[in-house]
Amino acid sequence: DGTELTAKPKRSFYAARDLYKYRHQYPNFKDLRYQNDLCNLRFYKNKIPFKPDGVYIEEVLNKWKGDYEKLEHNHTYIQWLFPLREQGLNFYAKELTTYEIEEFKKTKEAIRRFLLAYKMMLEFFGIKLIDKTGNVARAANWQERFQHLNESQHNYLRITRILKSLGELGYESFKSPLVKFILQEALVEDTIPNIKQSALEYFVYTIRDRRERRKLLRFAQQHYTPPEHFIWGPPRKQKAEANKPSKKPASPGSTHNSYISRHKKPKEPKNTGSGSSAGKPTEERKAELTKKGEDNEQGEEELSCDAVGQNSSEQNSDADSAQHSKAEEPPGSSPSRKEDASHSKKDDGNLSNDSGNHPSIVEKDSCGTEESSDNTAAELQDQQDKATPSEGTTTRPKDELKS
């Protein structure tokens, strides 16, 4: 409706923080749990089925391929097909460990099946992989599938998860072609217009190479309408002022990588504690973000990273998260509703049951242990009820933001 079309989008500080952590290999994360389980690798070697469904990878690849109803409505397979170093809502699926990632990359049969799983999901979205460098194009079924993708927005959570998993398992170079293709279809061809917010807020920011991200953001900015609503990356006007003396809080080292320079700026107590910045005026915050936009080396990427520690930002984050969650909920799907609502809360950015993590759920069994699915389902529902979508990022536990 008209008001939605004219409403200016907002940046989600939650999404930015989550994706910053992903791109920087989860700073301060202790990779100690489940070192010896190798559940994800064993699943991909066809040694164990994914839980709770009890289906082996070969059956998924052979019998689920093309079964769009099953791929759409089952919410437990995606965490197994595209594992991350973050806990998802399917607590039977375990996080990747750095050791497992290295073993996975050395296992040819696992990599072969991982690429088949990627192709299967691309086809589900109406896309085909056309070469070994990751380039993609419309599949034969693209019209019907794009229409579905435009309406079934919980799949955006899945795409974020898939992109992150590609990066973890050795296919970082496959991400840019897919994101560029999605931006082209959303912004230029207008075939999947509803995906553009997720593409700019999440998909682009899964890409670890800053130059690649900037290329995608420039492309998006050229085609975004209305142009004045484009809020990702440094605004064009600011670029013209980049050579002028920086505004008051400018630091001499501001052209340096922002990840380092943030820690050198004397004026940034906000990063160490949220309390001291709770009352920081909005204009000052904007000025700081604008200054970052003027830094040609990294302005667009860390919008949230400097601001996520502020209470005021986190309030925005809650509002943005709630808004994103609502947008990402599939219209009448009660089992995945709560999961999908966590897209903004977790980290994808994917995600809910489809991709997400649930901070309060702790796995107790090893990947081969059987447990009563009735009890665990009730327990999961219980945990979901406790962590309602209305809770804010400021109250979530430390490892909260997972996708």
C-alpha positions as a Python dict, from the first residue, in 0.01 Angstrom:
ca = {
    (1, 'D'): (0, 0, 0),
    (2, 'G'): (100, 360, -57),
    (3, 'T'): (232, 428, 289),
    (4, 'E'): (456, 124, 277),
    (5, 'L'): (595, 227, -58),
    (6, 'T'): (693, 569, 65),
    (7, 'A'): (820, 469, 410),
    (8, 'K'): (1195, 511, 432),
    (9, 'P'): (1366, 189, 541),
    (10, 'K'): (1571, 178, 861),
    (11, 'R'): (1899, 4, 927),
    (12, 'S'): (1888, -280, 1175),
    (13, 'F'): (2168, -248, 1428),
    (14, 'Y'): (2103, -606, 1526),
    (15, 'A'): (2166, -730, 1171),
    (16, 'A'): (2483, -526, 1140),
    (17, 'R'): (2622, -654, 1467),
    (18, 'D'): (2541, -1013, 1381),
    (19, 'L'): (2699, -996, 1038),
    (20, 'Y'): (3001, -809, 1169),
    (21, 'K'): (3062, -1100, 1407),
    (22, 'Y'): (3026, -1349, 1122),
    (23, 'R'): (3262, -1163, 887),
    (24, 'H'): (3526, -1130, 1159),
    (25, 'Q'): (3518, -1499, 1254),
    (26, 'Y'): (3325, -1447, 1579),
    (27, 'P'): (3569, -1243, 1787),
    (28, 'N'): (3603, -1365, 2148),
    (29, 'F'): (3418, -1684, 2064),
    (30, 'K'): (3562, -1992, 2233),
    (31, 'D'): (3543, -2284, 1995),
    (32, 'L'): (3545, -2558, 2258),
    (33, 'R'): (3213, -2735, 2239),
    (34, 'Y'): (3156, -3063, 2058),
    (35, 'Q'): (3508, -3071, 1913),
    (36, 'N'): (3494, -3443, 1845),
    (37, 'D'): (3138, -3495, 1732),
    (38, 'L'): (3186, -3395, 1366),
    (39, 'C'): (2811, -3437, 1325),
    (40, 'N'): (2787, -3212, 1021),
    (41, 'L'): (3067, -3392, 842),
    (42, 'R'): (2927, -3734, 933),
    (43, 'F'): (2588, -3629, 800),
    (44, 'Y'): (2746, -3518, 473),
    (45, 'K'): (2936, -3848, 452),
    (46, 'N'): (2596, -4023, 467),
    (47, 'K'): (2691, -4187, 799),
    (48, 'I'): (2412, -4039, 1013),
    (49, 'P'): (2067, -3900, 927),
    (50, 'F'): (1967, -3546, 1011),
    (51, 'K'): (1756, -3512, 1323),
    (52, 'P'): (1482, -3509, 1422),
    (53, 'D'): (1355, -3640, 1084),
    (54, 'G'): (1591, -3937, 1051),
    (55, 'V'): (1665, -3874, 682),
    (56, 'Y'): (2008, -3928, 524),
    (57, 'I'): (2172, -3675, 294),
    (58, 'E'): (2149, -3904, -10),
    (59, 'E'): (1774, -3932, 34),
    (60, 'V'): (1742, -3555, 65),
    (61, 'L'): (1946, -3498, -251),
    (62, 'N'): (1769, -3768, -453),
    (63, 'K'): (1410, -3760, -330),
    (64, 'W'): (1357, -3407, -198),
    (65, 'K'): (1503, -3235, -504),
    (66, 'G'): (1212, -3081, -692),
    (67, 'D'): (968, -3152, -407),
    (68, 'Y'): (896, -2784, -344),
    (69, 'E'): (619, -2852, -95),
    (70, 'K'): (855, -3049, 129),
    (71, 'L'): (1139, -2799, 91),
    (72, 'E'): (903, -2513, 172),
    (73, 'H'): (728, -2659, 474),
    (74, 'N'): (996, -2864, 649),
    (75, 'H'): (1190, -2639, 888),
    (76, 'T'): (1454, -2874, 1026),
    (77, 'Y'): (1668, -2973, 728),
    (78, 'I'): (1817, -2634, 645),
    (79, 'Q'): (2047, -2622, 951),
    (80, 'W'): (2192, -2958, 853),
    (81, 'L'): (2237, -2879, 486),
    (82, 'F'): (2398, -2542, 559),
    (83, 'P'): (2571, -2557, 896),
    (84, 'L'): (2715, -2251, 1070),
    (85, 'R'): (2930, -2178, 1374),
    (86, 'E'): (2614, -2057, 1545),
    (87, 'Q'): (2339, -2257, 1712),
    (88, 'G'): (2010, -2268, 1526),
    (89, 'L'): (1659, -2336, 1649),
    (90, 'N'): (1684, -2700, 1551),
    (91, 'F'): (1889, -2792, 1855),
    (92, 'Y'): (1959, -3138, 1713),
    (93, 'A'): (2181, -2963, 1457),
    (94, 'K'): (2518, -2871, 1600),
    (95, 'E'): (2742, -2576, 1530),
    (96, 'L'): (3038, -2619, 1303),
    (97, 'T'): (3373, -2608, 1479),
    (98, 'T'): (3690, -2475, 1320),
    (99, 'Y'): (3837, -2826, 1325),
    (100, 'E'): (3529, -2968, 1155),
    (101, 'I'): (3541, -2697, 890),
    (102, 'E'): (3898, -2795, 798),
    (103, 'E'): (3806, -3164, 787),
    (104, 'F'): (3497, -3090, 579),
    (105, 'K'): (3697, -2899, 317),
    (106, 'K'): (3934, -3197, 281),
    (107, 'T'): (3651, -3449, 231),
    (108, 'K'): (3561, -3472, -137),
    (109, 'E'): (3234, -3658, -94),
    (110, 'A'): (3113, -3401, 161),
    (111, 'I'): (3201, -3108, -67),
    (112, 'R'): (3038, -3280, -366),
    (113, 'R'): (2714, -3327, -173),
    (114, 'F'): (2731, -2975, -29),
    (115, 'L'): (2736, -2835, -384),
    (116, 'L'): (2445, -3061, -483),
    (117, 'A'): (2251, -2929, -182),
    (118, 'Y'): (2330, -2572, -292),
    (119, 'K'): (2205, -2647, -646),
    (120, 'M'): (1890, -2807, -506),
    (121, 'M'): (1807, -2497, -302),
    (122, 'L'): (1890, -2262, -589),
    (123, 'E'): (1645, -2451, -808),
    (124, 'F'): (1384, -2426, -533),
    (125, 'F'): (1432, -2047, -555),
    (126, 'G'): (1418, -2049, -939),
    (127, 'I'): (1794, -2007, -993),
    (128, 'K'): (2057, -2233, -1152),
    (129, 'L'): (2432, -2258, -1097),
    (130, 'I'): (2593, -2220, -1439),
    (131, 'D'): (2965, -2268, -1378),
    (132, 'K'): (3232, -2366, -1130),
    (133, 'T'): (3301, -2006, -1029),
    (134, 'G'): (2955, -1962, -877),
    (135, 'N'): (2780, -1766, -1153),
    (136, 'V'): (2404, -1810, -1154),
    (137, 'A'): (2113, -1741, -1389),
    (138, 'R'): (1739, -1785, -1402),
    (139, 'A'): (1629, -2149, -1403),
    (140, 'A'): (1362, -2277, -1641),
    (141, 'N'): (1105, -2257, -1360),
    (142, 'W'): (1200, -1902, -1259),
    (143, 'Q'): (863, -1730, -1308),
    (144, 'E'): (667, -1959, -1081),
    (145, 'R'): (948, -1981, -825),
    (146, 'F'): (1022, -1607, -815),
    (147, 'Q'): (655, -1541, -751),
    (148, 'H'): (671, -1786, -462),
    (149, 'L'): (997, -1636, -333),
    (150, 'N'): (851, -1287, -343),
    (151, 'E'): (564, -1399, -120),
    (152, 'S'): (731, -1660, 103),
    (153, 'Q'): (962, -1430, 288),
    (154, 'H'): (1088, -1676, 548),
    (155, 'N'): (1304, -1809, 263),
    (156, 'Y'): (1511, -1490, 294),
    (157, 'L'): (1631, -1628, 626),
    (158, 'R'): (1736, -1944, 450),
    (159, 'I'): (1927, -1750, 186),
    (160, 'T'): (2122, -1566, 456),
    (161, 'R'): (2209, -1899, 616),
    (162, 'I'): (2312, -2049, 281),
    (163, 'L'): (2540, -1751, 208),
    (164, 'K'): (2704, -1774, 548),
    (165, 'S'): (2755, -2148, 513),
    (166, 'L'): (2912, -2107, 168),
    (167, 'G'): (3167, -1877, 329),
    (168, 'E'): (3243, -2118, 611),
    (169, 'L'): (3292, -2424, 391),
    (170, 'G'): (3524, -2279, 128),
    (171, 'Y'): (3289, -2114, -122),
    (172, 'E'): (3317, -1747, -30),
    (173, 'S'): (3357, -1666, -401),
    (174, 'F'): (3008, -1805, -476),
    (175, 'K'): (2839, -1539, -263),
    (176, 'S'): (2887, -1225, -473),
    (177, 'P'): (2741, -1372, -795),
    (178, 'L'): (2429, -1486, -609),
    (179, 'V'): (2381, -1155, -426),
    (180, 'K'): (2438, -956, -748),
    (181, 'F'): (2182, -1173, -928),
    (182, 'I'): (1926, -1120, -651),
    (183, 'L'): (1985, -742, -651),
    (184, 'Q'): (1941, -737, -1030),
    (185, 'E'): (1612, -924, -1010),
    (186, 'A'): (1485, -718, -716),
    (187, 'L'): (1592, -370, -823),
    (188, 'V'): (1620, -379, -1203),
    (189, 'E'): (1387, -654, -1326),
    (190, 'D'): (1140, -605, -1039),
    (191, 'T'): (1065, -979, -1030),
    (192, 'I'): (1123, -1020, -654),
    (193, 'P'): (1081, -666, -515),
    (194, 'N'): (1002, -785, -161),
    (195, 'I'): (1351, -928, -117),
    (196, 'K'): (1540, -602, -155),
    (197, 'Q'): (1547, -504, 214),
    (198, 'S'): (1685, -844, 317),
    (199, 'A'): (1931, -842, 29),
    (200, 'L'): (2075, -505, 135),
    (201, 'E'): (2053, -556, 509),
    (202, 'Y'): (2172, -916, 525),
    (203, 'F'): (2287, -1079, 201),
    (204, 'V'): (2540, -811, 100),
    (205, 'Y'): (2688, -799, 449),
    (206, 'T'): (2764, -1172, 457),
    (207, 'I'): (3042, -1101, 206),
    (208, 'R'): (3375, -1069, 381),
    (209, 'D'): (3565, -879, 113),
    (210, 'R'): (3498, -508, 161),
    (211, 'R'): (3562, -422, -204),
    (212, 'E'): (3308, -679, -317),
    (213, 'R'): (3052, -540, -76),
    (214, 'R'): (3113, -188, -200),
    (215, 'K'): (3067, -294, -562),
    (216, 'L'): (2733, -450, -479),
    (217, 'L'): (2623, -147, -279),
    (218, 'R'): (2717, 88, -565),
    (219, 'F'): (2519, -127, -806),
    (220, 'A'): (2220, -124, -571),
    (221, 'Q'): (2244, 250, -518),
    (222, 'Q'): (2233, 314, -893),
    (223, 'H'): (1909, 121, -928),
    (224, 'Y'): (1734, 182, -596),
    (225, 'T'): (1408, 377, -606),
    (226, 'P'): (1340, 623, -471),
    (227, 'P'): (1714, 706, -466),
    (228, 'E'): (1685, 924, -155),
    (229, 'H'): (1572, 618, 44),
    (230, 'F'): (1896, 430, -16),
    (231, 'I'): (2051, 412, 331),
    (232, 'W'): (2322, 150, 286),
    (233, 'G'): (2677, 266, 237),
    (234, 'P'): (2816, 619, 224),
    (235, 'P'): (2568, 866, 74),
    (236, 'R'): (2685, 1025, -249),
    (237, 'K'): (2685, 1379, -108),
    (238, 'Q'): (2925, 1279, 162),
    (239, 'K'): (3172, 1149, -90),
    (240, 'A'): (3207, 1495, -237),
    (241, 'E'): (3297, 1627, 106),
    (242, 'A'): (3553, 1358, 176),
    (243, 'N'): (3840, 1591, 90),
    (244, 'K'): (3719, 1868, 318),
    (245, 'P'): (3841, 1883, 677),
    (246, 'S'): (3659, 1618, 874),
    (247, 'K'): (3388, 1714, 1115),
    (248, 'K'): (3466, 1780, 1480),
    (249, 'P'): (3527, 1428, 1610),
    (250, 'A'): (3747, 1327, 1315),
    (251, 'S'): (4045, 1115, 1394),
    (252, 'P'): (4371, 1148, 1199),
    (253, 'G'): (4369, 775, 1138),
    (254, 'S'): (4014, 763, 1006),
    (255, 'T'): (4122, 631, 668),
    (256, 'H'): (4253, 325, 847),
    (257, 'N'): (4051, 10, 871),
    (258, 'S'): (3757, 90, 1094),
    (259, 'Y'): (3790, -229, 1294),
    (260, 'I'): (4123, -99, 1426),
    (261, 'S'): (4057, 272, 1431),
    (262, 'R'): (3742, 232, 1638),
    (263, 'H'): (3952, 113, 1923),
    (264, 'K'): (4192, 404, 1895),
    (265, 'K'): (3945, 686, 1898),
    (266, 'P'): (3939, 849, 2242),
    (267, 'K'): (3579, 952, 2192),
    (268, 'E'): (3434, 606, 2168),
    (269, 'P'): (3344, 495, 2520),
    (270, 'K'): (3018, 385, 2364),
    (271, 'N'): (3180, 71, 2238),
    (272, 'T'): (3287, -42, 2580),
    (273, 'G'): (2967, 23, 2767),
    (274, 'S'): (2619, 103, 2667),
    (275, 'G'): (2528, 300, 2977),
    (276, 'S'): (2750, 599, 2912),
    (277, 'S'): (2598, 663, 2573),
    (278, 'A'): (2232, 612, 2653),
    (279, 'G'): (2155, 981, 2626),
    (280, 'K'): (2372, 1055, 2325),
    (281, 'P'): (2182, 1294, 2096),
    (282, 'T'): (2060, 1152, 1770),
    (283, 'E'): (2228, 1428, 1571),
    (284, 'E'): (2567, 1350, 1717),
    (285, 'R'): (2520, 984, 1640),
    (286, 'K'): (2423, 1072, 1286),
    (287, 'A'): (2728, 1291, 1253),
    (288, 'E'): (2948, 1002, 1357),
    (289, 'L'): (2786, 767, 1108),
    (290, 'T'): (2815, 1031, 839),
    (291, 'K'): (3182, 1069, 916),
    (292, 'K'): (3220, 696, 871),
    (293, 'G'): (3042, 726, 540),
    (294, 'E'): (3306, 972, 429),
    (295, 'D'): (3581, 722, 491),
    (296, 'N'): (3632, 574, 148),
    (297, 'E'): (3790, 263, 283),
    (298, 'Q'): (3506, 129, 491),
    (299, 'G'): (3221, 369, 547),
    (300, 'E'): (2940, 148, 441),
    (301, 'E'): (3017, -167, 625),
    (302, 'E'): (3032, -99, 990),
    (303, 'L'): (2735, 129, 1032),
    (304, 'S'): (2614, -65, 1323),
    (305, 'C'): (2937, -180, 1463),
    (306, 'D'): (3015, 153, 1621),
    (307, 'A'): (2663, 214, 1729),
    (308, 'V'): (2548, -124, 1844),
    (309, 'G'): (2680, -66, 2192),
    (310, 'Q'): (2462, 238, 2253),
    (311, 'N'): (2142, 193, 2442),
    (312, 'S'): (1969, 429, 2209),
    (313, 'S'): (2078, 225, 1911),
    (314, 'E'): (1972, -88, 2076),
    (315, 'Q'): (1627, 53, 2120),
    (316, 'N'): (1628, 120, 1749),
    (317, 'S'): (1759, -228, 1703),
    (318, 'D'): (1463, -369, 1889),
    (319, 'A'): (1221, -170, 1680),
    (320, 'D'): (1401, -260, 1360),
    (321, 'S'): (1421, -622, 1463),
    (322, 'A'): (1053, -635, 1535),
    (323, 'Q'): (979, -471, 1204),
    (324, 'H'): (1205, -709, 1015),
    (325, 'S'): (1063, -1006, 1201),
    (326, 'K'): (715, -910, 1105),
    (327, 'A'): (815, -867, 745),
    (328, 'E'): (992, -1201, 746),
    (329, 'E'): (704, -1403, 887),
    (330, 'P'): (535, -1628, 637),
    (331, 'P'): (169, -1537, 630),
    (332, 'G'): (-8, -1834, 783),
    (333, 'S'): (265, -2058, 906),
    (334, 'S'): (233, -2112, 1272),
    (335, 'P'): (515, -2365, 1326),
    (336, 'S'): (774, -2139, 1171),
    (337, 'R'): (630, -1808, 1280),
    (338, 'K'): (837, -1774, 1595),
    (339, 'E'): (1143, -1909, 1425),
    (340, 'D'): (1113, -1668, 1143),
    (341, 'A'): (1063, -1381, 1378),
    (342, 'S'): (1409, -1439, 1506),
    (343, 'H'): (1571, -1341, 1174),
    (344, 'S'): (1633, -1000, 1307),
    (345, 'K'): (1703, -1129, 1648),
    (346, 'K'): (1947, -1376, 1557),
    (347, 'D'): (2171, -1313, 1294),
    (348, 'D'): (1961, -1449, 969),
    (349, 'G'): (2033, -1286, 988),
    (350, 'N'): (1904, -1619, 896),
    (351, 'L'): (1745, -1719, 1124),
    (352, 'S'): (1464, -1879, 1261),
    (353, 'N'): (1386, -2233, 1257),
    (354, 'D'): (1501, -2209, 908),
    (355, 'S'): (1832, -2073, 987),
    (356, 'G'): (1835, -1928, 1324),
    (357, 'N'): (1968, -1988, 1661),
    (358, 'H'): (1801, -1993, 1991),
    (359, 'P'): (2019, -1855, 2266),
    (360, 'S'): (1847, -2028, 2546),
    (361, 'I'): (1856, -2380, 2409),
    (362, 'V'): (2158, -2586, 2507),
    (363, 'E'): (2223, -2919, 2340),
    (364, 'K'): (2293, -3197, 2579),
    (365, 'D'): (2305, -3500, 2354),
    (366, 'S'): (2571, -3593, 2104),
    (367, 'C'): (2462, -3606, 1744),
    (368, 'G'): (2403, -3980, 1761),
    (369, 'T'): (2200, -3987, 2081),
    (370, 'E'): (1831, -4056, 2063),
    (371, 'E'): (1593, -3854, 2272),
    (372, 'S'): (1217, -3850, 2301),
    (373, 'S'): (1101, -3617, 2030),
    (374, 'D'): (780, -3544, 2219),
    (375, 'N'): (969, -3416, 2519),
    (376, 'T'): (1215, -3218, 2316),
    (377, 'A'): (944, -3066, 2103),
    (378, 'A'): (761, -2956, 2415),
    (379, 'E'): (1085, -2825, 2556),
    (380, 'L'): (1158, -2633, 2237),
    (381, 'Q'): (810, -2483, 2237),
    (382, 'D'): (866, -2389, 2599),
    (383, 'Q'): (1193, -2219, 2522),
    (384, 'Q'): (1035, -2037, 2229),
    (385, 'D'): (757, -1910, 2449),
    (386, 'K'): (1010, -1777, 2698),
    (387, 'A'): (1213, -1596, 2436),
    (388, 'T'): (932, -1410, 2269),
    (389, 'P'): (1000, -1197, 1960),
    (390, 'S'): (939, -885, 2163),
    (391, 'E'): (1251, -921, 2372),
    (392, 'G'): (1521, -671, 2295),
    (393, 'T'): (1881, -721, 2202),
    (394, 'T'): (1993, -559, 2525),
    (395, 'T'): (1844, -842, 2727),
    (396, 'R'): (1970, -1131, 2521),
    (397, 'P'): (2257, -1345, 2644),
    (398, 'K'): (2604, -1303, 2509),
    (399, 'D'): (2580, -1563, 2235),
    (400, 'E'): (2232, -1460, 2156),
    (401, 'L'): (2263, -1344, 1806),
    (402, 'K'): (2286, -1641, 1594),
    (403, 'S'): (2137, -1715, 1274),
}
